[in-house]
Amino acid sequence: MLTATGSTPVTGLNPETGFMLGEVKVSPSHNTLWARDHSIKVQPKVMAVLHYLARNQQRVISNEELIEQLWAGRVVTHGSVQKSINALRSALNELIGDREFIVHYSKRGYQLNVEPQFLAPEVVDSPNVATAIELGKAFASVQPKWRPAIWTIILLIALFSIYHSINWSTIFLPNDHKTIFQTAQGYTNETGHERNPTPHPDNQHLAYIREKMNTDKSDEGESDIVIRNSSGRDWQVASSNGIWFKMAWSPAGKNLVAIEIKRRNESPIGNQFYQPVNYLYSFHIFALDLAKEQLLEKQQLSQWQGRILSVTWWDENTLEIVAKQGPNAGNGRYRYAIQDQQLKLLDEVEGAINPIASTILNQKTALASLYKNKVRIDFLNAEQDSINRVQLDVTAADISWIPDGSGILVYAEEERKLFAVYLNGKQVPIPLAETKDKNFSNPHYSTDGNGIYYTEEKRSSNIMLVSPTGLETRLTKNTNFNYAASFSPSGKKVVYASVRNNQIQLWLVENGQERQLTTQAIPSKIDSIIWSDDSEHIIFNSGNQLYHHNLLTNITELLLTDANKLEPIAYYPGNNRLFAIKYNGDSRNLWRIEGKQQKQLTFGAVGSVIEHRGDILFQYVSENGLWAFRNKDDSLEQITTHLNAYSKLLKADTSGVYFMLGGVCQESDVFHWNYADSNKTTFFPQKNSDVSTTSFNAEKGLLQTECYLPEANIVLLK
């Protein structure tokens, strides 16, 4: 690895040499920056500027030097340099947030504020034509009687090379498991919330998590770890007023590790609106005597301040964790030796710079990472050498080993796909019942390979209208999953999504009557619905797609498909202009979309967003204040610095904005903030905070769904 030292630029590097800037990986050959599961392409000249600054990181580089070195004598102004610097700052800011990578010194120039770590170039063996010609000449000079012997030696060498180049573990795979199942039967059939089935290696016990609401405190719950034996007897091992998150049995089944999540201030789980995750993760290790149903020993490891993505066992004494430490860190793979209490960061697997999960069986690892927003699986042997790499066409995945070691079980919740991925790269789908009103999660093979356990969650909710006087009216009265309700601009109409007969459709309520709007089933769950100002057009999202429904023609059409999640904010049918929030991992930013033209309008973490008369009002995450994007001149204006951070903006009028505080299912009263006197007043109090508001109209009130713990059971495919 080469790094800059003293004031001497790094030499021996060509413009294609990659390097690291902190957690950002820079690939000049691809004009791409990678960090935190995401990548951004930049223009070649922008990359050239970054590479030159990196090679000369120990000194300030003037505009004149950059122009002379990179623009090859072309007549350009300092503005060309500034444009490249701005593009770099925007890309880096979008990847990892507000951090100063490039410092500007007035009248002197620019300097990288982070020391680059240059990567050694990959060495690839390839045949050399000249060498082949020389070998041919040498062979021609050999006496004919020796040529058969030489051919025999060459053939033996070739066969030896082929034998050792074949990964035999991917050819002769065990197949002691089923992929076709006949029935799905309930494993837990209680009225409650049972999830995360984790089969024991003995095939006689299964650990799972049972959750229930605390009747004394409506905003708190209780989470238990339960072990069920083959006779159906339950044994409660531990309880928490937080949430049990992940579990895994040690290879011999003597220990169970479970992760507990709590808020840092010990308050109940749940964030303020748009607040980044602020959890503490604790590792609990239970040594158990299953036959006697006795807890032999319990260890609690130090709390992890960051984010845990997965936990598994390397051996009986060592945990492997995929996690990030702190908000600005990248994902890493760690080993924790329990007896020595030592945490070790593992070396990065080449090409897997964004790990999201790992699972281990007999010290054979399946590592999931993100590559171009898609999941990639690396199979590694005990020495952490590559067995095979498999690219998947899904954006996220829950992974666990098939017990016979032939591959892994993968579930992609967003795409609703369950399939086996084998060491040789083969992918075999495993059919699931297609039920739109149910969520599936946490699948694991039974230890004998003859069944698959998973969590099945039944969703059901109704839409409530709460008037400013506090009067509650139920708009829907059924057992379906009704959600995402939205007022028309006048408040006279309400549109919402509903799952009926295993199809997602839009429904309209007007004058006390409801009717189905869409005729074709919507492919996946809808998150938000907005109206045009004339109440004749509806825009809604479904996965990473945006749809447009025309109420005059009753035609629904696909408006936009994007690789990232999209949330519509405002739509103007006259010029087909759309404002939307685009997600890049956990980052949200405002974009304007007109046909094929897309423009990013903010570069930071955006929280709540609303529209008023063509302007977009929003907050930045964690900052007090209110900003406006003025559509008439594309300018950003800070309206105030006093509006509470983490507000949920509901609506705006000429006098101010309506908003609420709190968080999802912990909502405050509705407030009004006045532009003229910067005064906050209560518009109307909420009788029940344990709700989720989806739309607001100052005259009609709030559209809400009740918060509740849905029924969930563990199901066994057989």
N, C-alpha and C positions, 0 to 999 in steps of 0.2 A: 504494500500500500504506500503510495507516495503522498506526501503532504508538503506544503510550503514551509520554509524555514527562513528566519531572518528577513532580509529585504530582497532576497533573490527569487525571481519567479520560478514556478515549477517548470522544469524542462523535461524533454522526452515524452511529451504528451501531444497527441494530435487532437483536433477539434471534436473527435468522436468519443474521447475518453469520458466515461461516466464518473460521477462522484456523488457523495452525500453532503447535504447541507443540513446538519442536525438530523431530523427525522425525514427530511425530503430527499428522495432519490431522484437524481437528474440523469436523464438519458439523452445526450445530444444527438445520437444517431437516429432517435425516434422523435426528437423535438418534444419530449414529454417530461413532465414532473409528476412524481408519485408521492402520496402520503395519505395515511389514515384511510385506506381502502379505496382511494380515489386517484384519478389521473387527470391531468390537463395538458392539452397540446398548445404549444406556442409557435409563433412564426420563426423560421430559421434565423433571421437576423436577431430576433430577441434572444434566442438560445445562444447565438454567437457572442452577444454582449455578456450574458451570464457566464459563459465558459471563460471569456477573457478576464472578467473580474475575479473569477475563481482562481485562475492560474497566477494572478497577480494580487492575491488577497492581502498581502502584507503592506500594500501601499495604496495611496489615493490615485485614481486614474482620471485624467482630465478628459473633457469632451473632445479636445483636439486629438489626443492619442487614440481614443476609441474610433473616431472618424477615419484617422489615418490607417489604423490597423484593420478595421472591419469593413469600411466602405470603399476600400481599394481605390482611393484617389477620386472617387465621385464627388461632385460638388453637392454637399448636403449641409444643412444647418444644425445648430445645437438642438433644434426642435425634434429632429429625427432621433437623436440619442434619448431625449427626454421621453419621447413616445415609447421607445423600447423599455426604458426604465419603468415607466408607468405600467406597461403591460406585464412586466415581471412582478412588480409589487402586487398588482391585482391577482395574478395567478397564485402567488405564494399566500396572499391573504385569504383567498378562497379555499386553499387547501388546509391551512392550519390556523387561520384567524389572524388577529392583529398582532403581528410581531415584526420588528424592524430588521429586515435582512440586509437592506441596502441603505447606507448612510450617505447623505449628500452634504459635502462641505462647500460652503459658499465660495464662489470664484476659484475653487480648486478642482472639484470633480466628485467622483463616486468611489465608494469602497464597500466590499462585502463585510458585514458585521459578524459573520459566522465563518469559522475556518472550514474550508472544504476538506473532505476525506476522499481522495481520488481512488478509484477502484482499479485493481489490476485487470488488464484486458484478458478476455478469455482466449485460450489457446486451442485451436481446432486443428486436428490432424486431417490432412487431405492429401490425395495423391499428387505428386509433382510430375508434370509432363516430361521435363528434361530428364529427371531421374529414371522414368520409365523407358525413355529412349536409350539411355546409357545401359540399363539392364538388358534391353533387347539386343544391343550390340554385343554385350558380353556373352549372352546366351548363344548368339549366332557363332561366336568364336570357339565354343566348346566342341570337342570331338563328338561325332555322332554316337559313338558307343556309350558315352556318359550321359547323354541327354535323357534316356528313360529314368535313370536313377535320380537325376535332378528333378524331373517332373514328379516323381514319387515323393521326394522330400518337400517340394512346394505344396503338393496336395495334402500331405500330413500336417504341415504348418497351417494351411488354410482351415483344415478340419478342426485342428486344435483351437485356433482363434475363434471359429464359429461356435464351438462347444462352450468356450468360456464367455463368449459374448451373449449367449442366450440366458435369459433369466428364467430358470426352470421353475421357480416358484409361481410364475404366471401362466405356465402351460398345464401342469398337472395339478389342478385345483381340486380340493375336496368339495363335495356337494352334498353335505349332510344337513340340508335344510330345505324348507318348502318356499316356493314363491307364488303358488296358486292356492288360495284358501276358499273353503266352501261356505263358512258361516262366520258371523260376528256376534259374539255373545257377551253379555255384561259380566264383568269380573267383580266390580263393586256396584251394587244396585241400591245403595242407600240414597236417601234424599239429602244431598249435600254436594260437596265439591271435593272430589278425589282426583288427584292428578299425579304426573311424573312417575309412572311405573318403572321400577328398577329391579329386574330379576336377579336373584342370588345365584352364584355358580352351582349350587346344589340342585337347582331346578325344583326345589320344594318350598322356597320362600320368595316373597316379593315385597320390597319396600316401596311405599308410596307416601304422598303428602295429602293430608286432609285439612281443608280450610273451612272456617265458619265465622260468621259475624259475631262480634261481641255485643250482646244484648244490652249491656250497661253503657257502652260507649259506641255510638253508631258509626263513628269514623275510625274505629279500630277493629281488627280481626284477630283470630287465633289460628295459628298454623301448627299442625302436629305432624311428626314423622311416625308412621305406622308400619309394622311388619305383619304380613299375613302369611300363615303357613298353608300347607296343602289341604288341611281340613277346613279352611275358611276362618280360622281363629285369628283375631287381631290382637296385636301387642303394641301399645303406644310407647314409643321410645323416648320422645322429647317433644316439647311444646315451646312456642315462641309467640310473642305479640308483634313480631315482625313478619317476615316471609321466608320460608324455606325455599331455596332457589334451585340448586342442583344437587344430585346425589350420585355416588358411585361406590360399588363394592371393590375391596382390594382383591388381588388375584386369587388368594386362597379363601376369600369370603369371611375372614376373621374380623375385618374392620369395615365400617361404613363411614364415608366422608359426606358431609352435607354442608351447604353454604347457607348462611343466614344473612338476610338483608335488613338493615335498619337505617333510619335517618341519622345524620351525624349528631343532631341535638336530642336524640332519643325520642323525637316526636313520631307520630304514626307515619307509615309509608304513604307517599303521595307528595307531588311537587306543586309549587305554584305554577300558574299558567306559563308555558314556554320556558320554564326554568330547566337548565341542564341537570342531568342526574346528579344527585347529591347524597349518595348512599355510602354506608360503611358495610363491607362484606367481612363476615367472620367464618373461619373454617372450623367445623366441629368434627372430631373423629371419635366414633363410638366403637369400642371393643365389646363384642357381644357373644353371649352363649345362647345360641338360638334354641337349643334343645330345652334348656331350663328357663328360657325367656328372662335372662339376667343381663343387666348392664355391668360389664366387668370394669370398664374404665372409660372416662370421657376426657378428651383434650380439646381445648379451645385455643386456636392459634391467633396470633396478633391480627388485629383488624387491618383490612386492605383498603387503602384510600385510593380509589381509581375505579376500575370497572372489570369485573370478572366475566369472561365469556364462556369458559368451559373448565371442567376439572376431571381428571382421570388418574389412574395409578400406573406408575412406571414399574414399581415392584412393591413388595409388601410394606416397605418402609418409606417409599418416596412418592410424592404427588407430582403430577404434571399439570400445569395451569396455563391457560391462554388468557392474557389479561393486559390491561394498560395501567401504568402507575401514574396517576395525576392527569389533569385535563389536557395538557399539551404533549403528552407522551404518545408514541405509537404503540400498536399492539405488539406484544412479545410472548415468547414461550418460555416458561420458567419450570425448574424442578425445585421442590422443597423436600429436603431430607428431614423427616420428623424427629428422629432421635438426636441428630446433630443441630437441628433448628437452623439449617443453612438454606438460604434461597440463592439459586443460581440462574442467571439468564442464559438460555441456550443460544448457540450460534444460529444465525439466520440460515434457513434453507434457501439455496439459490433459486430465484424465481418465485419465492413465496414470502414476499416482504410484508404482506398484510394478513397474518394468520388470524382466523376467527374461531377455530375450534380444533382440538385434537382428541383422539381416542386411541387407546393402546390395548393390545391383546398379545400376551406372551412376548412383550418387548418389541412388538411390531407396531409401527405407528401409522395411523391415517391422519394426515394434517390437511385441514381445509383452510384455504386462503382465498382472497379476492383478487382477480385479475381482470381488468377492464369491466368492473362491476358484475362479474360472473364468478361463480365458485369453481375453484380448481382443487383437486385432491392429489396430494403427494403421498404415495405409499413408501415407507422407509423401513429398512431392516433394523436389527438391534444395534448395529454400528452407525445408524443414521445415514446409511447410503441409500440411494434411490432404488426402489424396486420398479416403480412406474409412476407416471403422471397422467391424470385424466382430467380433461376439461369438461365441466358440466354447463348446461344451458339454464341455470337457475341463479337467482340473485342472492339467496341465503339458504342455509341448510343446517338441519339437525342431523348429526352423524353418530353412529354406534356400530361396533363390530358385529358381523355375523359370527355366531359362536364357533363355527368350524374353521374360521380364519381365512375363508376364501375371498372375503371382501367386506364391505360395509353396507349398512342400511342407511339410506338418505331420505329425509323428508324435507321438501321445500313448501313451506306453508303458503307463501304468496302465490305460487303456481299450483298449489294443491297436488303435488306429485310425490308418490312414495315409490322408491325403486332401489334395487340392489346395484352396487358398483363393485366390480370384481377387480382383483389384482391385475388381470390381463387387459383391463380397460372396458370390458363388456358391461353394458347397462341393461338391466332387465326391469321393466315396470311391474309394480305390484298393485293391482286394482283396489281402489277404495270406493265405497258407496258415495255417490255424488250428491251431497246434501248441503245446500247453500245456507241453511239455518243452523248448521253445526260447525264448530271448530275442531280440527284434529291437531294433536301435538304429541311430542315426546314418545315416538315409537321405539320399541326395543324387542329384539327377538327373544323368545323364551330360550333357556339354555340348551334345550334339546333340539332347537331349530325347527320345531313343528308348529310354532305359533308366533304371533306378534302382538304384544301389548301396546296400547296407546290410550291417550286421553281423548274423550269425546265430550265436548261442551255444547249444551243446548242453549241457543240464544232466543230470547223472547222479550219484547218490550213494546210499550204503547206510547203514543205522542200525547202530551198534555199541553194545553193552552192555559197559561196563568196570566190573568188580566192585571193591569196596574193597581186594581183594588184588592188583589189577592184571590179573586175567584178562580177556582180550578175547573177546567172543562176537559174531559178526555175526548180527543179527536178520533182516536182509533180504539176500538173495543173488540179485540180478538187476541188470539194466542200466537200470532205471527211475530216475526222480527221486523218491527217498524222503527225507522231511524232517519237521521240526517234531514229533519224537517226544516223548511225554509219559507219565510214570508215573501210574498210578492212586494214590490215597492209600496203599494197602497195598503198592504196588509189584508186585502180582501180575499186573497187566495193563499193556499198553503200547498206546497208540493213536498213529498217525502218518498223515501225508498222503502220497499217492503219485500220480504221473501215469502212468497206464496206458491204452493205446488212446486217447490224446489226451483223457483225462478225468481230472479231479482228484477223488479219492475218499478217504474215511477208511478205514483198515484197523486191525484189532484183533489183537494178539498175546496169547494166553492159553494157559498150559500147553504152550508150544512150538508151538502151532498158530495160524495166522493166518486171518482171514476179513474180507471186505469189510463195513464197517458201513453206509455210505450207499448209497442206491440212485439218487438223482438227482445228476448231475454238479455240482460246486461251480464257480461261475463264474470265480473268479480265485484267485491264489496265496494260500495260508494262511500267516499269520505265527506264530500261537501257538495252543495248545490247552490248556485247563484242565479239571479234573474237579471235580464236587461232592464233598463229604466222604463221601457214601454210595456213591460210585462208580457211580451210576446215570445221571448226566447229564454231558454234555460240551458245553462252549462253545468255539467257535472263530471266528476272524475271517477275512473274505475281502474284501479291499479296504476299503471303509468300511462293511461290513455285519457284523453278528454273527449267528451261527447257534446253535441249540440242538438237540442230538441226545439223545433219550431212549433209553437202552439197553434198557429194559423193553419199550417199544412199537416200537422201531426206527424212530421217526419223526424226521425232520429238519425243522425249521421256522425261518423267518427270525425272529430275535428283535428286531433293531434295525437301522435304517438311519440313518446320521448323515453330515453333510457332511464331517466330519473323520475321520481315521484313528482306529480304536479298538483297544485291546489289552486283552483280558479278564484280570482278576486273580483274582477269586473269584466264585462263584455259589452262592446258597442257594435251592434249589427251593421250600422251604416257603413263603416269602413273595415269591418271584420277585425277589430282590434281587441286584443285580450291582454289583461294583466293577470299574472299568476305567480305563485310562489313555487320555486323549484328547490327540491331537496338534493343536497349533495352530502350523503351521510347524515350527520346530525345538523348540518348547516342549512339554513333557509335564506334564500335571497329573492328579491323582487325582479321579475322579468316582464318585458313587453313583447308581445308576439303578434305579428301581422303577416299572415300567410307563412311564407318560408323565412321571413325576416324575424330574427330574435335578438333582443338586446337586454343585457343584464343592467339593472338600474341601481342596485345596491351591492356593496362588497363588505359584508359583515354578517353577523348573526341577527336575523330579523325575527321579531316576535309576532305580536298580534298585528293584523292588517285589515283595514276597511276602506271603502270607496265613498267619496262624496263629491258629486257634481264634476266628475272627471278627474279629480285629484285623488291620490292614494295616500291615506294617513296610516302611519305605522310607528312601532316602537322597535328599538334595538334591544336585544336580550340583555337583561341585567342592568339596563340604564334607565334612570328616571327621564321623563320627557316625552315629547310627541314630535314626530317629523312628518313632513308632507312632501310628496313628489308632485310638482306642479306640471300637469300634462301639457299646458300651453307652451312652455318654454324648456321643458326637460330639466328643471332646476330642483334642487333639494333645499328645503327650508325647515329649520327647527322652529316649531311653533311655541313650545314651552320646554323648560327644564324641570318642571315641578310635578308632572303627572306620574303617579306611582309606577315603579318598575313592575314588570310581570303582570300588567293589567291585561284583561281580555276586553278589547275594544268591541262594542256592540253596534253602534250606529253614530252618525254625526249629523248635525243640522247647522244652521247658520250661526247659532249661539254657542255651540260647543260640542262635546262628545259624551256619549253614554258608555259606561264601562262597568266592569265588576272586578273584584279581587279574589284572592283565595286560590283555588285550584280545581281540577276536575273532581267532581263529587264532593267538593268542599267550598261551594260558591258563597260569595258575600251578597249583600244587598246590591241593587243597581244604583250606581252613582251617576251624576252629571257634573262634568267639569266645564266651567264657563270661560270662554275666551276673554271676555272683557275684564273680569276681575280676578281671574285665576282661582276661582273659588269652587270647592268640591261640595256638592250637596247630595243627600240621599233622594233618589227619584222615587223608588218604592222599595220597601223591605221585602226580603224573601222569608217566607215562613219555614221553608225546608231547604237546607243547604246541600243535602245529599242528593243532588240532581246534576244533570248535564244539560246546559243550555246550548241550543244549536242556532237560534235565530231570535231577533228582537225587533219590535215595532213600538214606538213610543205611545201610540194610541191603543194598539191591540194587546201588547204585553210580550210574554216570553213563550217560545216553544221549547219544551224540555222532554227528556226521558228520565225515568227514575234510575238511580244507581242501585244495583243489587248484585249479590254474588250469584251468578247463574249456576244452574245445576250442571254438574260435570261428573262423569263416571269413567272408570277404566274399563276398556273393552278388549277382548281377546279374539283375534282372528285365528280361526282353526281350519 
